[in-house]
Amino acid sequence: MKKHLLCSLLVLSNGAFAQDSAEPTAPSNADIERIEVRKNWQPYRGNVPLIDTPQAVDTISADLLENEGITRFMEALDFSPAVVRQNNSGGMFDSYAVRGFSGDENNPTGYLVNGFNSRGYNGNRNTANIESIEVMKGPGSALYGQGEPGGTINIITKKPQFIEQGYIQGTLGSFDKKQLEFDYTNAVNKDSAFRINGSYEDSNTHRDHVFIKSFHLSPSFLWNISEATSLSYEMEVLDQRKPLDRGVYVLNNDFDSVKTNAFYGDIRDGAHQVKALGHQLQLNHQLNSQWHVLTGLAYRDSSFVGQSSDAELSDGRQLIYTDPTKLSRQRRERDYQASDFSARAELSGDFDIASIKNNLLLGVDYYNFKLDTDYRVWRTAWGSGDPTYSIDPNNPDYTQPRPETSPKTLTSEKQNGLGLYAQDILELTEKSKLLVGFRLDHFKQEILNKLNNETQVQKQTEVTPRVGYVYDVHDKVNLYTSYSKGFRPNPGLDSDRKAFEPEKTTSFEVGAKWQNIAQRFSGSVALYDAEKTNMLTAEPDTGLSATLGKVTSQGLEFQLNTEVSENTDVELAYAYTDAKTANDVINSDWGVPIPKGSRLINVAKHSGHLSLRHYRDIMGKEVYLGATVKYMGDRLGETTDPNYILPAYTLVNLSAAIDLSERMVAKLHVNNLLNEKYFASSYHKLWTMPGEPINFHATVKYQF
């Protein structure tokens, strides 16, 4: 338990510190999964360890997630101070901003899985198959493509091992939480191995009438064809059922009087269903001691289907402002289908020119993404005061007739993208490295509006450069700086049924990283300045998206991990994020002015956490005790209302674990110990999501 957490603390500040050690150590059976003896090539990285790249990276390990009792992807991202939660479409998918920048609020936030973009619908991702999460912050989109200037998140999944190992664990907790998780891996023969892991959850939540039933399954297979060549295959299966929940309404900024468990939808709507089936196939081939080829294919089908009854956001249609017994609602139906095919091929290696070592990466990637959107709505007439589908918040009636919906958006969208990229890290001297790179993107987007049978087509080709510099002050500290540009198509149509212009980004960063100073201190600090044009935001009245024009973000990030004593570790993380609009904008639907310098929704200027972890032996049993204090500053809760501010909050979480035997572990986790009333994110004052009150869950794990 102790040695796993020490590794987690070391990699949290900078994943490269622990990942790319040249000298393997003798592992125990429990450690085999996390030690790589051979040189480790990674997609979009080649043979260069993260410590030698001009980029700040937070790596969140599976061991850290286990000790903190985290089973959901979004909860894991709380351990990166640069990441804050965004509107998540009624809790149906994971949505976040990195350094203040997010994608389209009406679509899931994109991330990578083993270097492949995971477009479409992923529900609320579970952590059962996650080995580590890399939050690669700052200027990196020139290489990764399709990324945010704030950063790119890459999930690395658990891989098959050649020694039998695994676990099964059950969890019970507050709000009737019931969850089962398992993992098993073994060799098939001397050249191949398999792994299968997954989870099943059937739980209620702190919200009335809101439950979650989810099934995740991830089988994988590895075949070492030869000493130089390996082939791997991974599958991901998801089936999630959960009512769409818009949260609570807040009038006159009176957060104290809000009933955080109150549900204002219609229980007859039932659950939305998110389904996904994904495949990844990768071939690794080492040409010789210097050069390596990595190729891969990925295909993913996903869907998001259901109906909901949501509070009406238009002032001219909403009765609650004048009659506290009538909350006007809309009826919505969704049938979204997505498919995503992508392919990648890379050549990486090193060579010398004029006594300068060059670490070269050359690659090409391609994707074909299809999205069919069937979105239907019923709304009362504007200004009519029609109470047809309103609900009394204090005495809900679920027997009233449900109005028929009609199509609002009926589109079929196709995106094709081809990217060429190159990067070279030149080792100019023993202490200094220069990174130069570029990416060439060509994309084509076709959107058929089936309501008027019109098709919009746009094509674009962009070249985005990247440059950086790393200087080793000594073997434990380096300084770096980097600059890059980025480019990404925007999906969907605006309220005028026009396609959006693509996003373009620019980002600059300077920072420092340090590791194992005095055998105790590791961490990083970074200053950055980034901007984005054609950023999308929510248009509350229509339920569609609109552009905010140009937005900027400047900030500071700091992380420090230290071993206070042989048995006690401390982790401190802080982020200052000043994200705002860079020009005056008029909201096209409401005509509301959004002046230059306005804050971006759900982005706190101040956020961070402090964690204390202690280990001791009690009556011959190894015991772990942990405490984490998380702080989130106040945030803008509605793009079109600068006066709607979500209050700051502080959460205290406790964790404990004891090794009952060599194979059995018992764990207890208490979240929000002080039972603070808080609001995690918001779309609008009438769609605000309250956080969980005090809750606990207990887990028993059997491992072999």
LINURMO-V929236 format. One record per backbone hydrogen bond with DSSP energy under -0.5 kcal/mol. CO is the residue of the C=O (numbers start at 1). NH is the residue of the N-H. E is the energy in kcal/mol with one decimal. If there is no record, write none. Layout:
co->CO nh->NH e->E
co->CO nh->NH e->E
//
This chain:
co->1 nh->5 e->-1.7
co->2 nh->6 e->-2.1
co->3 nh->7 e->-1.8
co->4 nh->8 e->-2.0
co->5 nh->9 e->-2.5
co->6 nh->10 e->-2.0
co->7 nh->11 e->-2.1
co->8 nh->12 e->-1.6
co->9 nh->13 e->-0.9
co->10 nh->14 e->-0.9
co->11 nh->59 e->-1.0
co->12 nh->59 e->-0.7
co->14 nh->17 e->-1.7
co->15 nh->18 e->-0.9
co->15 nh->19 e->-1.4
co->16 nh->20 e->-1.1
co->22 nh->24 e->-0.7
co->25 nh->27 e->-0.5
co->28 nh->31 e->-1.1
co->28 nh->32 e->-0.9
co->29 nh->32 e->-0.7
co->31 nh->34 e->-1.4
co->32 nh->35 e->-1.5
co->34 nh->36 e->-0.5
co->35 nh->37 e->-0.6
co->39 nh->41 e->-0.8
co->42 nh->45 e->-2.0
co->42 nh->46 e->-2.4
co->45 nh->48 e->-1.2
co->46 nh->42 e->-1.4
co->47 nh->49 e->-0.5
co->49 nh->52 e->-1.6
co->50 nh->53 e->-1.9
co->53 nh->55 e->-2.1
co->56 nh->137 e->-2.2
co->58 nh->60 e->-0.5
co->58 nh->135 e->-3.4
co->59 nh->61 e->-0.6
co->60 nh->133 e->-2.1
co->61 nh->65 e->-1.9
co->62 nh->66 e->-2.2
co->63 nh->67 e->-2.3
co->64 nh->68 e->-1.7
co->65 nh->69 e->-0.5
co->65 nh->70 e->-2.7
co->66 nh->69 e->-1.0
co->71 nh->127 e->-1.6
co->72 nh->76 e->-1.6
co->73 nh->77 e->-1.7
co->74 nh->78 e->-0.5
co->75 nh->78 e->-0.8
co->76 nh->79 e->-1.9
co->77 nh->80 e->-1.8
co->79 nh->81 e->-0.5
co->80 nh->83 e->-2.1
co->82 nh->99 e->-2.6
co->84 nh->97 e->-2.7
co->88 nh->92 e->-1.4
co->88 nh->93 e->-1.3
co->89 nh->92 e->-0.6
co->90 nh->245 e->-2.3
co->94 nh->109 e->-1.6
co->95 nh->86 e->-2.1
co->97 nh->84 e->-2.2
co->97 nh->99 e->-0.5
co->98 nh->101 e->-1.7
co->101 nh->98 e->-2.3
co->104 nh->107 e->-1.9
co->111 nh->118 e->-2.3
co->112 nh->155 e->-2.9
co->113 nh->116 e->-1.7
co->116 nh->113 e->-2.8
co->117 nh->119 e->-0.7
co->120 nh->122 e->-0.5
co->123 nh->94 e->-1.0
co->123 nh->125 e->-0.9
co->125 nh->73 e->-2.7
co->127 nh->130 e->-1.8
co->129 nh->131 e->-0.6
co->129 nh->158 e->-2.2
co->131 nh->62 e->-2.0
co->132 nh->156 e->-2.7
co->133 nh->60 e->-2.8
co->133 nh->135 e->-0.6
co->134 nh->136 e->-0.9
co->134 nh->154 e->-2.6
co->135 nh->58 e->-2.0
co->135 nh->137 e->-1.1
co->136 nh->152 e->-2.7
co->138 nh->140 e->-1.2
co->140 nh->143 e->-1.8
co->140 nh->144 e->-2.2
co->141 nh->145 e->-1.8
co->150 nh->138 e->-2.0
co->151 nh->148 e->-0.8
co->152 nh->136 e->-2.7
co->152 nh->154 e->-0.5
co->153 nh->112 e->-3.2
co->154 nh->134 e->-3.0
co->154 nh->156 e->-0.5
co->155 nh->114 e->-3.0
co->155 nh->157 e->-0.6
co->156 nh->131 e->-2.7
co->156 nh->132 e->-1.8
co->165 nh->185 e->-2.4
co->166 nh->704 e->-2.9
co->167 nh->183 e->-2.4
co->168 nh->702 e->-2.7
co->169 nh->181 e->-2.6
co->170 nh->700 e->-2.0
co->171 nh->179 e->-2.1
co->172 nh->698 e->-3.1
co->173 nh->177 e->-1.2
co->174 nh->177 e->-0.8
co->175 nh->204 e->-1.6
co->177 nh->173 e->-1.6
co->178 nh->202 e->-2.4
co->179 nh->171 e->-2.7
co->180 nh->200 e->-2.5
co->181 nh->169 e->-2.8
co->182 nh->198 e->-2.0
co->183 nh->167 e->-2.5
co->184 nh->196 e->-2.5
co->185 nh->165 e->-2.0
co->186 nh->194 e->-2.5
co->189 nh->192 e->-0.5
co->191 nh->224 e->-3.5
co->192 nh->188 e->-2.6
co->192 nh->189 e->-1.6
co->193 nh->222 e->-2.9
co->194 nh->161 e->-0.5
co->194 nh->186 e->-1.7
co->195 nh->220 e->-2.9
co->196 nh->184 e->-1.9
co->197 nh->218 e->-3.0
co->198 nh->182 e->-2.2
co->199 nh->216 e->-2.7
co->200 nh->180 e->-2.6
co->201 nh->214 e->-2.1
co->203 nh->212 e->-2.9
co->207 nh->205 e->-0.5
co->207 nh->210 e->-1.7
co->209 nh->211 e->-0.6
co->210 nh->205 e->-1.1
co->211 nh->243 e->-0.5
co->212 nh->203 e->-2.5
co->213 nh->241 e->-3.0
co->214 nh->201 e->-2.5
co->215 nh->239 e->-1.9
co->216 nh->199 e->-2.1
co->217 nh->237 e->-2.6
co->218 nh->197 e->-1.2
co->219 nh->235 e->-2.5
co->220 nh->195 e->-2.3
co->221 nh->233 e->-2.5
co->222 nh->193 e->-2.3
co->223 nh->225 e->-1.3
co->223 nh->231 e->-2.8
co->228 nh->286 e->-2.9
co->229 nh->225 e->-0.6
co->229 nh->226 e->-2.0
co->230 nh->284 e->-2.7
co->231 nh->223 e->-2.9
co->232 nh->282 e->-2.5
co->233 nh->221 e->-2.6
co->234 nh->280 e->-2.4
co->236 nh->278 e->-2.8
co->237 nh->217 e->-1.9
co->238 nh->276 e->-2.0
co->239 nh->215 e->-2.0
co->240 nh->274 e->-2.6
co->241 nh->213 e->-2.4
co->242 nh->272 e->-2.4
co->244 nh->246 e->-0.5
co->248 nh->688 e->-2.2
co->251 nh->254 e->-2.0
co->253 nh->255 e->-1.4
co->255 nh->258 e->-1.1
co->258 nh->260 e->-0.9
co->259 nh->262 e->-1.5
co->261 nh->208 e->-2.9
co->266 nh->269 e->-2.2
co->267 nh->270 e->-0.9
co->272 nh->242 e->-2.3
co->273 nh->275 e->-0.5
co->273 nh->305 e->-2.2
co->274 nh->240 e->-2.8
co->275 nh->303 e->-2.2
co->276 nh->238 e->-2.4
co->277 nh->301 e->-2.3
co->278 nh->236 e->-2.1
co->279 nh->299 e->-2.0
co->280 nh->234 e->-2.4
co->281 nh->297 e->-2.6
co->282 nh->232 e->-2.7
co->283 nh->295 e->-2.4
co->284 nh->230 e->-2.5
co->285 nh->287 e->-0.8
co->285 nh->293 e->-3.3
co->290 nh->350 e->-0.6
co->291 nh->287 e->-1.2
co->291 nh->288 e->-1.5
co->292 nh->348 e->-2.5
co->293 nh->285 e->-2.8
co->294 nh->346 e->-2.6
co->295 nh->283 e->-2.8
co->296 nh->344 e->-2.4
co->297 nh->281 e->-2.8
co->298 nh->342 e->-2.6
co->299 nh->279 e->-2.6
co->300 nh->340 e->-2.3
co->301 nh->277 e->-2.5
co->302 nh->338 e->-2.9
co->303 nh->275 e->-1.5
co->304 nh->336 e->-2.6
co->305 nh->273 e->-3.0
co->306 nh->334 e->-3.1
co->308 nh->332 e->-2.6
co->310 nh->330 e->-3.5
co->314 nh->317 e->-1.5
co->314 nh->318 e->-1.2
co->316 nh->383 e->-2.5
co->319 nh->322 e->-1.8
co->319 nh->323 e->-2.5
co->323 nh->326 e->-1.9
co->326 nh->328 e->-0.7
co->327 nh->391 e->-1.4
co->328 nh->312 e->-2.9
co->330 nh->310 e->-1.2
co->331 nh->378 e->-2.3
co->332 nh->308 e->-2.5
co->333 nh->376 e->-2.7
co->334 nh->306 e->-2.2
co->335 nh->374 e->-1.1
co->336 nh->304 e->-2.4
co->337 nh->372 e->-3.0
co->338 nh->302 e->-2.6
co->339 nh->370 e->-2.8
co->340 nh->300 e->-2.1
co->341 nh->368 e->-2.7
co->342 nh->298 e->-2.5
co->343 nh->366 e->-2.3
co->344 nh->296 e->-2.5
co->345 nh->364 e->-2.2
co->346 nh->294 e->-2.2
co->347 nh->362 e->-2.8
co->348 nh->292 e->-2.7
co->349 nh->360 e->-2.2
co->351 nh->358 e->-3.6
co->353 nh->356 e->-1.8
co->355 nh->357 e->-0.6
co->356 nh->353 e->-2.3
co->357 nh->427 e->-2.8
co->358 nh->351 e->-1.8
co->358 nh->360 e->-0.8
co->359 nh->425 e->-1.9
co->360 nh->349 e->-2.1
co->361 nh->423 e->-2.4
co->362 nh->347 e->-2.9
co->363 nh->421 e->-2.4
co->364 nh->345 e->-2.2
co->365 nh->419 e->-3.2
co->366 nh->343 e->-2.4
co->367 nh->417 e->-2.3
co->368 nh->341 e->-2.4
co->369 nh->415 e->-3.0
co->370 nh->339 e->-2.2
co->371 nh->373 e->-0.5
co->371 nh->413 e->-2.9
co->372 nh->337 e->-2.4
co->372 nh->374 e->-0.5
co->373 nh->375 e->-0.5
co->373 nh->411 e->-2.0
co->374 nh->335 e->-1.7
co->375 nh->408 e->-3.2
co->375 nh->409 e->-2.2
co->376 nh->333 e->-2.5
co->377 nh->406 e->-1.8
co->378 nh->331 e->-2.1
co->381 nh->384 e->-1.7
co->387 nh->390 e->-1.8
co->391 nh->327 e->-2.5
co->391 nh->393 e->-0.8
co->392 nh->395 e->-1.1
co->396 nh->398 e->-0.5
co->401 nh->403 e->-0.5
co->406 nh->377 e->-2.6
co->409 nh->375 e->-3.1
co->410 nh->450 e->-2.7
co->410 nh->451 e->-0.6
co->411 nh->373 e->-2.5
co->412 nh->448 e->-2.8
co->413 nh->371 e->-2.5
co->414 nh->446 e->-2.5
co->415 nh->369 e->-2.7
co->416 nh->444 e->-2.4
co->417 nh->367 e->-2.3
co->418 nh->442 e->-2.4
co->419 nh->365 e->-2.5
co->420 nh->440 e->-3.4
co->421 nh->363 e->-2.6
co->422 nh->438 e->-2.2
co->423 nh->361 e->-2.7
co->424 nh->426 e->-0.7
co->424 nh->436 e->-2.3
co->425 nh->359 e->-1.9
co->425 nh->427 e->-0.5
co->426 nh->428 e->-1.5
co->426 nh->434 e->-2.5
co->427 nh->357 e->-0.8
co->431 nh->472 e->-3.3
co->432 nh->428 e->-0.6
co->432 nh->429 e->-1.6
co->433 nh->470 e->-2.7
co->434 nh->426 e->-3.2
co->435 nh->468 e->-2.5
co->436 nh->424 e->-2.8
co->437 nh->466 e->-2.7
co->438 nh->422 e->-2.2
co->439 nh->441 e->-0.5
co->439 nh->464 e->-2.8
co->440 nh->420 e->-2.5
co->441 nh->462 e->-2.6
co->442 nh->418 e->-2.7
co->443 nh->460 e->-2.0
co->444 nh->416 e->-2.4
co->445 nh->458 e->-2.2
co->446 nh->414 e->-2.7
co->447 nh->449 e->-0.6
co->447 nh->456 e->-2.4
co->448 nh->412 e->-1.9
co->448 nh->450 e->-0.9
co->449 nh->452 e->-0.9
co->449 nh->453 e->-1.4
co->449 nh->454 e->-1.2
co->454 nh->449 e->-3.3
co->456 nh->447 e->-2.6
co->458 nh->445 e->-2.7
co->460 nh->443 e->-2.5
co->462 nh->441 e->-3.1
co->464 nh->439 e->-1.9
co->465 nh->485 e->-1.9
co->466 nh->437 e->-2.5
co->467 nh->483 e->-2.8
co->468 nh->435 e->-3.2
co->469 nh->481 e->-2.0
co->470 nh->433 e->-2.6
co->471 nh->473 e->-0.9
co->471 nh->479 e->-3.1
co->474 nh->477 e->-1.2
co->476 nh->515 e->-2.2
co->477 nh->473 e->-1.2
co->477 nh->474 e->-1.6
co->478 nh->513 e->-2.4
co->479 nh->471 e->-3.2
co->480 nh->511 e->-2.5
co->481 nh->469 e->-2.7
co->482 nh->509 e->-2.4
co->483 nh->467 e->-2.7
co->484 nh->507 e->-2.5
co->486 nh->505 e->-1.9
co->487 nh->146 e->-0.9
co->488 nh->503 e->-3.0
co->492 nh->500 e->-0.9
co->493 nh->545 e->-0.5
co->494 nh->497 e->-2.2
co->498 nh->494 e->-2.4
co->503 nh->488 e->-2.1
co->504 nh->533 e->-2.7
co->505 nh->486 e->-2.2
co->506 nh->531 e->-2.7
co->507 nh->484 e->-2.3
co->508 nh->529 e->-2.6
co->509 nh->482 e->-2.5
co->510 nh->527 e->-3.1
co->511 nh->480 e->-2.5
co->512 nh->525 e->-2.3
co->513 nh->478 e->-2.4
co->514 nh->523 e->-2.6
co->516 nh->519 e->-1.9
co->517 nh->520 e->-2.3
co->517 nh->521 e->-2.2
co->520 nh->563 e->-0.9
co->521 nh->517 e->-2.7
co->522 nh->561 e->-3.3
co->523 nh->514 e->-2.5
co->524 nh->559 e->-2.5
co->525 nh->512 e->-2.5
co->526 nh->557 e->-2.3
co->527 nh->510 e->-2.5
co->528 nh->555 e->-1.8
co->529 nh->508 e->-2.4
co->530 nh->553 e->-2.7
co->531 nh->506 e->-2.3
co->532 nh->551 e->-2.8
co->533 nh->504 e->-1.2
co->535 nh->548 e->-3.6
co->537 nh->546 e->-2.6
co->538 nh->540 e->-0.6
co->539 nh->542 e->-1.2
co->539 nh->543 e->-2.1
co->539 nh->544 e->-0.8
co->544 nh->539 e->-2.4
co->546 nh->537 e->-3.2
co->549 nh->534 e->-0.7
co->549 nh->535 e->-1.6
co->550 nh->582 e->-3.3
co->550 nh->583 e->-0.5
co->551 nh->532 e->-2.8
co->552 nh->580 e->-2.5
co->553 nh->530 e->-2.8
co->554 nh->578 e->-3.0
co->555 nh->528 e->-1.9
co->556 nh->576 e->-3.3
co->557 nh->526 e->-2.2
co->558 nh->574 e->-2.6
co->559 nh->524 e->-1.8
co->560 nh->572 e->-2.9
co->561 nh->522 e->-2.3
co->562 nh->564 e->-0.9
co->562 nh->570 e->-2.9
co->565 nh->568 e->-0.7
co->567 nh->615 e->-2.3
co->568 nh->564 e->-1.0
co->568 nh->565 e->-1.7
co->569 nh->613 e->-2.6
co->570 nh->562 e->-2.7
co->571 nh->611 e->-2.8
co->572 nh->560 e->-2.8
co->573 nh->609 e->-1.9
co->574 nh->558 e->-2.7
co->575 nh->577 e->-0.5
co->575 nh->607 e->-1.7
co->576 nh->556 e->-1.8
co->577 nh->579 e->-0.8
co->578 nh->554 e->-1.7
co->579 nh->600 e->-1.2
co->580 nh->552 e->-3.0
co->581 nh->597 e->-2.0
co->585 nh->587 e->-0.5
co->585 nh->594 e->-4.1
co->587 nh->591 e->-2.3
co->592 nh->587 e->-3.0
co->593 nh->595 e->-0.6
co->594 nh->585 e->-2.2
co->595 nh->598 e->-1.6
co->598 nh->581 e->-2.2
co->600 nh->603 e->-1.4
co->600 nh->636 e->-0.5
co->602 nh->604 e->-0.6
co->605 nh->577 e->-2.1
co->606 nh->633 e->-2.6
co->607 nh->575 e->-2.8
co->608 nh->631 e->-3.0
co->609 nh->573 e->-2.4
co->610 nh->629 e->-2.8
co->611 nh->571 e->-2.4
co->612 nh->627 e->-2.5
co->613 nh->569 e->-2.8
co->614 nh->625 e->-2.8
co->616 nh->618 e->-0.5
co->616 nh->623 e->-2.9
co->617 nh->619 e->-0.5
co->618 nh->621 e->-1.9
co->621 nh->618 e->-2.8
co->622 nh->659 e->-2.2
co->623 nh->616 e->-2.1
co->624 nh->657 e->-2.2
co->625 nh->614 e->-3.2
co->626 nh->655 e->-2.6
co->627 nh->612 e->-3.0
co->628 nh->630 e->-0.5
co->628 nh->653 e->-2.8
co->629 nh->610 e->-2.2
co->630 nh->651 e->-2.6
co->631 nh->608 e->-2.1
co->632 nh->649 e->-2.5
co->634 nh->605 e->-0.7
co->635 nh->646 e->-3.1
co->636 nh->602 e->-3.1
co->638 nh->641 e->-1.3
co->641 nh->644 e->-1.6
co->643 nh->645 e->-1.0
co->644 nh->637 e->-3.1
co->644 nh->638 e->-0.6
co->646 nh->635 e->-1.7
co->649 nh->632 e->-2.5
co->651 nh->630 e->-2.6
co->652 nh->673 e->-3.3
co->653 nh->628 e->-2.5
co->654 nh->670 e->-2.6
co->655 nh->626 e->-2.8
co->656 nh->668 e->-2.8
co->657 nh->624 e->-2.8
co->658 nh->660 e->-1.1
co->658 nh->666 e->-2.3
co->663 nh->703 e->-2.7
co->664 nh->660 e->-1.2
co->664 nh->661 e->-1.8
co->665 nh->701 e->-3.0
co->666 nh->658 e->-2.3
co->667 nh->699 e->-2.5
co->668 nh->656 e->-2.1
co->669 nh->697 e->-1.9
co->670 nh->654 e->-3.0
co->671 nh->695 e->-2.0
co->672 nh->675 e->-2.4
co->676 nh->678 e->-0.6
co->678 nh->691 e->-2.9
co->681 nh->689 e->-2.4
co->684 nh->683 e->-0.6
co->684 nh->687 e->-1.5
co->685 nh->250 e->-2.5
co->687 nh->683 e->-2.3
co->687 nh->684 e->-1.2
co->688 nh->248 e->-3.2
co->688 nh->690 e->-0.7
co->689 nh->680 e->-1.5
co->689 nh->681 e->-1.1
co->695 nh->671 e->-2.9
co->696 nh->174 e->-2.8
co->697 nh->669 e->-2.1
co->698 nh->172 e->-2.3
co->699 nh->667 e->-2.9
co->700 nh->170 e->-2.0
co->701 nh->665 e->-2.5
co->701 nh->703 e->-0.5
co->702 nh->168 e->-2.3
//
